[in-house]
């Protein structure tokens, strides 16, 4: 059975999520619907993109992911349908798909008004436009049938991390704070030599240790870990690193590789 995931900023108190699911099940009976999350902060397309990129690769090839975090709902912003990493993605053209649009991605602008549902207004494109497009993909429609290839999808988020081999310095950003207060960065763990000590600095916080797991952490002493996304995370044992340090999403992290204590 085809699988479709949903990611939104709708929350759970209103009818929005249920209406999207009902539309998908009516148009693509038998589809398996999986909630990634509906608790993205309203309009936070950067967080939505990171969460989608963290979850999507775990799903079977050909899964349809429909992500609706859409401050521009009802406007002339495009709808995109993309193929990346063996997954099919439907989202507004507002930068949400940035973390998933690698070199292998094929991005199409959706131009299929015949798929739109009749609606009293343009405030609920998740139900009236995105869900029908996702249903078409679940029923076997090709990306090509939805509209032309484009190469100018909007991008969102901070500049990518950089490394200076001569200075042995890596610079990146905190891109997410999870519910445990872990500070997730965009720095690939592969950029570090695991045999060396990394000195990381985020604001006034200085970290001298790269640990292998949470139980290896000393209480009250921040450390770097390799996280589930393959990037470095700054964490505290049994405590919120975000609350304890005041570090927030968007803050710059610098890492000196091979520096001494």
Residue pairs with C-beta under 8 A, 6 or more apart in sequence:
1 30
1 31
1 32
2 28
2 30
2 31
2 32
2 62
2 63
2 64
2 138
2 139
3 31
3 32
3 34
3 59
3 60
3 62
3 63
3 64
4 24
4 28
4 31
4 32
4 33
4 34
4 63
4 64
4 65
4 66
4 134
4 138
5 33
5 34
5 35
5 36
5 55
5 56
5 59
5 63
5 64
5 65
5 66
6 17
6 20
6 21
6 33
6 34
6 35
6 36
6 38
6 66
6 67
6 68
7 35
7 36
7 37
7 38
7 40
7 48
7 51
7 52
7 55
7 65
7 66
7 67
7 68
7 69
8 16
8 17
8 20
8 37
8 38
8 40
8 67
8 68
8 69
8 126
9 38
9 39
9 40
9 41
9 42
9 43
9 44
9 48
9 68
9 69
10 16
10 17
10 20
10 38
10 68
10 126
11 38
11 39
12 38
12 39
16 124
16 126
16 127
17 35
17 38
19 124
19 127
20 66
20 68
20 126
20 127
20 130
20 131
21 33
23 117
23 127
23 131
23 132
23 135
24 31
24 33
24 131
24 134
24 135
24 138
25 31
25 33
27 131
27 132
27 135
27 136
27 139
28 134
28 135
28 138
28 139
31 135
31 138
34 59
36 51
36 52
36 55
36 65
36 67
37 51
40 47
40 48
40 51
40 69
41 47
43 69
43 71
44 69
45 69
45 71
45 94
45 95
45 96
45 156
46 95
46 156
46 157
46 175
47 176
47 249
48 67
48 69
48 96
49 95
49 96
49 97
49 98
49 99
49 100
49 156
49 157
50 99
50 175
50 176
50 184
51 176
52 65
52 67
52 89
52 91
52 96
52 97
52 99
52 100
53 99
53 100
53 229
54 228
54 229
56 63
56 65
56 85
56 87
56 89
56 100
57 85
57 87
59 65
59 87
61 86
61 87
62 86
62 87
62 88
63 87
63 88
64 87
64 88
64 89
64 90
64 134
64 137
64 138
65 87
65 88
65 89
65 90
66 90
66 91
66 126
66 130
66 131
66 133
66 134
67 89
67 90
67 91
67 96
67 97
68 91
68 92
68 125
68 126
68 130
69 92
69 94
69 96
70 77
70 92
70 94
70 125
70 126
71 94
72 92
72 94
73 92
73 122
73 123
73 124
73 125
73 126
74 121
74 122
74 123
74 125
77 92
77 93
77 94
78 92
78 93
78 109
78 110
78 150
79 90
79 91
79 92
79 93
79 109
79 110
79 125
79 129
79 130
79 133
80 89
80 90
80 91
80 92
80 93
80 97
80 107
80 108
80 109
80 110
80 150
80 153
81 88
81 89
81 90
81 107
81 108
81 110
81 133
81 137
81 143
81 146
81 147
82 88
82 89
82 90
82 91
82 97
82 100
82 101
82 105
82 106
82 107
82 108
82 143
82 153
83 89
83 105
83 106
83 143
84 97
84 100
84 101
84 102
84 104
84 105
84 106
85 100
85 102
85 104
87 100
88 137
88 143
89 97
89 100
90 110
90 130
90 133
90 134
90 137
91 97
91 130
92 125
93 109
93 153
93 154
94 154
94 156
95 154
95 155
95 156
95 157
96 156
97 107
97 153
98 155
98 156
98 157
99 157
101 107
101 153
101 155
106 143
106 149
107 149
107 150
107 151
107 153
108 143
108 144
108 146
108 147
108 148
108 149
108 150
109 147
109 148
109 150
110 133
110 146
110 147
111 146
111 147
111 148
112 133
112 136
112 145
112 146
112 147
115 129
115 132
115 133
115 136
116 128
116 129
116 132
117 127
117 128
117 129
117 132
118 128
119 127
119 128
122 128
133 146
136 145
136 146
137 143
137 146
157 175
158 173
158 175
158 186
158 250
159 173
160 186
161 170
161 171
161 172
161 173
161 185
161 186
161 187
161 188
161 191
162 170
162 171
162 172
163 169
163 170
163 171
163 191
164 170
164 171
168 256
168 257
168 258
168 259
169 254
169 255
169 256
169 257
170 187
170 191
170 192
170 254
170 255
170 257
171 252
171 253
171 254
171 255
172 185
172 186
172 187
172 232
172 252
172 253
172 255
173 185
173 186
173 250
173 251
173 252
173 253
174 183
174 184
174 185
174 202
174 234
174 247
174 248
174 249
174 250
174 251
174 253
175 184
175 185
175 186
175 249
176 184
176 249
177 183
177 184
177 242
177 248
177 249
178 184
180 235
180 240
181 236
181 239
181 240
181 241
181 242
181 243
181 244
182 227
182 233
182 234
182 235
182 241
182 242
183 202
183 233
183 234
183 235
183 241
183 242
183 245
183 247
184 227
184 229
184 231
184 233
185 231
185 232
185 233
185 234
185 253
186 231
187 231
187 232
187 253
187 255
188 230
188 231
188 232
189 226
189 227
189 230
189 231
189 232
190 230
191 257
192 198
192 210
192 232
192 255
192 257
193 257
193 258
194 210
196 257
196 258
197 208
197 209
197 210
197 258
197 259
197 260
197 261
198 207
198 210
198 224
198 255
198 256
198 257
198 259
199 206
199 207
199 208
199 255
199 256
199 259
199 261
200 206
200 207
200 224
200 232
200 234
200 253
200 254
200 255
200 256
201 207
201 253
201 254
201 255
202 234
202 245
202 247
202 251
202 252
202 253
202 254
203 245
203 246
203 247
203 251
204 245
204 246
205 222
205 234
205 245
205 247
207 222
207 223
207 224
207 234
208 261
209 221
209 223
209 224
210 223
210 224
210 225
210 226
211 217
211 223
211 224
211 225
212 225
212 226
213 225
214 225
214 235
214 237
215 237
217 223
217 235
217 236
217 237
218 237
219 237
219 238
219 239
220 236
220 237
220 239
221 236
221 237
222 234
222 235
222 236
222 241
222 244
222 245
223 234
223 235
223 236
224 232
224 233
224 234
224 235
224 255
225 232
225 233
225 235
226 232
226 233
227 233
232 253
232 255
234 241
234 245
234 247
234 253
235 241
236 244
241 247
242 248
